[in-house]
Amino acid sequence: MSALTTPAAVIVVDIGTVDPHERHSMVFDTFARLAPGQALELVSDHNPEPLLEEFAAELPDGFWWQGKQGRADLWCVLIGKPVTVLD
């Protein structure tokens, strides 16, 4: 995972109404369309830890992940695309 930054823009993705078989691909597709410095806010009705593990396996240095305080029955996570800084 990359260092955490403040995202320039946030897109909300509520997967509570999405078919469970399509959730991860929907999140990855949305993430792929983000520009560097943008983030998506994932809103889920369950712990998204399996998704974190998938991100870590597929994009080990290409994202950052920050849990947010949500309602008791919701999980909220910011998943961001880091800005690449050239030396």
Secondary structure, 3 states (H helix, E strand, C coil): CCCCCCCCEEEEEEHHHCCHHHHHHHHHHHHHCCCCCEEEEEEECCCCHHHHHHHHHHCCCCCEEEEECCCCCCEEEEEECCCCCCC
